[in-house]
Every structure is written in C-alpha cells, then in structure tokens.
Amino acid sequence: AWFPAAFKYLNVDLGVEFIELLRRWVEFERFFGWSYTREGLASSNRPQELSNWIKSGRYKAKYGGSGPKLTGIARKQFSSALDVWWHSLKPKGDNWTLLNHHGPNGWLSLLVGLKWWGLAMENEELEAKKEWLDIVLDMSMILDALLQYQKQRE
C-alpha cells in the first residue's frame, strides 16, 4: 500500500497546474491498480538529492523525508539536474519505454523533484517560476499521452 503515503507527501498546493499533474498521475496509477514494477525510471542523470531521498526511505518521517533545503545555488543546481533527467527520459517519437513505469519506482521521483523545486520557489515572482511551470505542463501533457496510449492498448 505505497500509494496513500506517496499521495499525502506530494499533495501540496503549488498551483492549479501542479494539482492537474497530480490528478493525471493518480489516474495513471489507478489504471495499473496501484501496483508497481520492479524496474523504475532510469537513474542515470537523476539528481543526487532524489537518489539520497530514495535510499533513505523516501517520505517516511523517521528519515526526515521533507527533502533537501534548496536555496540559492543549490536550487539552481537541483533544477538544472532535474531538467536534464526529465529530458533524458522524454519519449523519442512513440517510444514510451523510459517513462512507462508506475508505482514508487516510477513517476513518483519526478513529481517529488518538482515538489521540492516548487516549494523552493514559493516566494519568487511569476517570471522566476516559468521554467518550473514549463516542466510541470510538459510532464502533465506527456503523462496524459502515456495514459491514453495505455488505454488504447487494452
């Protein structure tokens, strides 16, 4: 029963676009019956902060699962690393292999990265949030397309 804790961790108000991305993720996970694959998203290019979070037990409070403090240069480095990882996973044409992973080893890590980045920018002006928002919208669009692809395969 991994999903309730994961959703509770991610369910923060970072704007309607992030909430819509979470809604699509819930639909994706529901489609697969809340199960998970052993194999997850490729870890090459994954930000080290996310790897550390996974190794320490994810969102479990006993591990201090609130995430890293992303301020100043650390935020810039993290957002850049998350962007690189995301672009390395994006489908080339109709090949969904790299992103077609559900469960705690799937989209969860991408969404956690977006949450941390978004929280680090809460007090920023809208223009400073543009890059974050662009990735939120991109992930949302691609997750929706992946879900439609899965439904057509049934």
Contacts in CASP RR format, 6 or more apart in sequence:
PFRMAT RR
TARGET T0000
AUTHOR 0000-0000-0000
METHOD contacts of the structure
MODEL  1
AWFPAAFKYLNVDLGVEFIELLRRWVEFERFFGWSYTREGLASSNRPQEL
SNWIKSGRYKAKYGGSGPKLTGIARKQFSSALDVWWHSLKPKGDNWTLLN
HHGPNGWLSLLVGLKWWGLAMENEELEAKKEWLDIVLDMSMILDALLQYQ
KQRE
1 34 0 8 1.000
2 34 0 8 1.000
2 36 0 8 1.000
2 103 0 8 1.000
2 104 0 8 1.000
3 29 0 8 1.000
3 34 0 8 1.000
3 103 0 8 1.000
5 59 0 8 1.000
5 60 0 8 1.000
6 58 0 8 1.000
6 59 0 8 1.000
6 103 0 8 1.000
6 104 0 8 1.000
6 108 0 8 1.000
7 22 0 8 1.000
7 26 0 8 1.000
8 59 0 8 1.000
9 58 0 8 1.000
9 59 0 8 1.000
9 112 0 8 1.000
9 115 0 8 1.000
10 22 0 8 1.000
10 25 0 8 1.000
10 108 0 8 1.000
10 111 0 8 1.000
10 112 0 8 1.000
10 115 0 8 1.000
11 22 0 8 1.000
12 18 0 8 1.000
12 115 0 8 1.000
12 119 0 8 1.000
13 19 0 8 1.000
14 114 0 8 1.000
14 115 0 8 1.000
14 118 0 8 1.000
14 119 0 8 1.000
14 122 0 8 1.000
17 133 0 8 1.000
17 136 0 8 1.000
17 137 0 8 1.000
17 140 0 8 1.000
18 114 0 8 1.000
18 115 0 8 1.000
18 118 0 8 1.000
18 136 0 8 1.000
20 140 0 8 1.000
21 111 0 8 1.000
21 114 0 8 1.000
21 136 0 8 1.000
21 139 0 8 1.000
21 140 0 8 1.000
21 143 0 8 1.000
22 111 0 8 1.000
24 140 0 8 1.000
24 143 0 8 1.000
24 144 0 8 1.000
24 147 0 8 1.000
25 107 0 8 1.000
25 111 0 8 1.000
25 143 0 8 1.000
27 147 0 8 1.000
28 102 0 8 1.000
28 107 0 8 1.000
28 143 0 8 1.000
28 146 0 8 1.000
28 147 0 8 1.000
28 150 0 8 1.000
29 102 0 8 1.000
29 103 0 8 1.000
31 102 0 8 1.000
31 147 0 8 1.000
31 150 0 8 1.000
31 151 0 8 1.000
32 102 0 8 1.000
32 103 0 8 1.000
34 103 0 8 1.000
35 102 0 8 1.000
35 103 0 8 1.000
36 102 0 8 1.000
36 103 0 8 1.000
36 104 0 8 1.000
36 105 0 8 1.000
36 106 0 8 1.000
37 101 0 8 1.000
37 102 0 8 1.000
37 103 0 8 1.000
37 105 0 8 1.000
37 106 0 8 1.000
38 105 0 8 1.000
39 101 0 8 1.000
39 105 0 8 1.000
40 101 0 8 1.000
40 105 0 8 1.000
40 106 0 8 1.000
41 89 0 8 1.000
41 98 0 8 1.000
41 99 0 8 1.000
41 101 0 8 1.000
41 105 0 8 1.000
41 106 0 8 1.000
41 107 0 8 1.000
41 109 0 8 1.000
41 110 0 8 1.000
42 88 0 8 1.000
42 89 0 8 1.000
42 98 0 8 1.000
43 51 0 8 1.000
44 88 0 8 1.000
45 81 0 8 1.000
45 84 0 8 1.000
45 85 0 8 1.000
45 88 0 8 1.000
46 81 0 8 1.000
46 85 0 8 1.000
46 109 0 8 1.000
47 78 0 8 1.000
47 81 0 8 1.000
47 82 0 8 1.000
47 85 0 8 1.000
47 113 0 8 1.000
48 81 0 8 1.000
49 67 0 8 1.000
49 68 0 8 1.000
49 70 0 8 1.000
49 78 0 8 1.000
49 113 0 8 1.000
49 116 0 8 1.000
50 82 0 8 1.000
50 109 0 8 1.000
50 112 0 8 1.000
50 113 0 8 1.000
52 68 0 8 1.000
53 65 0 8 1.000
53 67 0 8 1.000
53 68 0 8 1.000
53 112 0 8 1.000
54 109 0 8 1.000
56 63 0 8 1.000
56 64 0 8 1.000
56 65 0 8 1.000
57 63 0 8 1.000
57 65 0 8 1.000
58 65 0 8 1.000
58 104 0 8 1.000
59 65 0 8 1.000
59 112 0 8 1.000
67 116 0 8 1.000
68 74 0 8 1.000
68 78 0 8 1.000
68 116 0 8 1.000
70 78 0 8 1.000
70 116 0 8 1.000
70 117 0 8 1.000
70 119 0 8 1.000
70 120 0 8 1.000
71 120 0 8 1.000
75 117 0 8 1.000
75 120 0 8 1.000
75 121 0 8 1.000
78 113 0 8 1.000
78 116 0 8 1.000
78 117 0 8 1.000
78 120 0 8 1.000
79 117 0 8 1.000
79 131 0 8 1.000
79 132 0 8 1.000
82 110 0 8 1.000
82 113 0 8 1.000
82 114 0 8 1.000
82 117 0 8 1.000
82 135 0 8 1.000
83 131 0 8 1.000
83 135 0 8 1.000
85 110 0 8 1.000
86 110 0 8 1.000
86 135 0 8 1.000
86 138 0 8 1.000
86 139 0 8 1.000
88 98 0 8 1.000
89 98 0 8 1.000
89 99 0 8 1.000
89 110 0 8 1.000
90 98 0 8 1.000
90 99 0 8 1.000
90 138 0 8 1.000
90 142 0 8 1.000
91 97 0 8 1.000
91 98 0 8 1.000
91 99 0 8 1.000
91 142 0 8 1.000
91 146 0 8 1.000
94 149 0 8 1.000
96 146 0 8 1.000
96 149 0 8 1.000
99 107 0 8 1.000
99 142 0 8 1.000
99 143 0 8 1.000
99 146 0 8 1.000
100 146 0 8 1.000
100 150 0 8 1.000
101 107 0 8 1.000
107 143 0 8 1.000
110 139 0 8 1.000
111 139 0 8 1.000
114 132 0 8 1.000
114 135 0 8 1.000
114 136 0 8 1.000
114 139 0 8 1.000
117 132 0 8 1.000
118 129 0 8 1.000
118 132 0 8 1.000
121 128 0 8 1.000
121 129 0 8 1.000
121 132 0 8 1.000
END
